[in-house]
């Protein structure tokens, strides 16, 4: 996992292009809410209300998928 501090107006690129990645731009912040813009051909894009990262996105030291149980909102607030 990677945690980044990104300011309003900045963006993060993940992958090489829109077919195999995404650019996420921070458009606006108000209090605890952030408006993000996603430039990608990948779909679906969905909000994970519980903040838990799906197991298919995480791998432990053994290389086996594992579920991250820490709330991602707590990580970004730290």
Secondary structure, DSSP 8 states (H G I E B T S, - for coil): -------TT-EEEESSSTTT-EEEEEEEEETTEEEEEEE-S-------TT--B-GGG-B-TTS-B--B-S-HHHHHH-
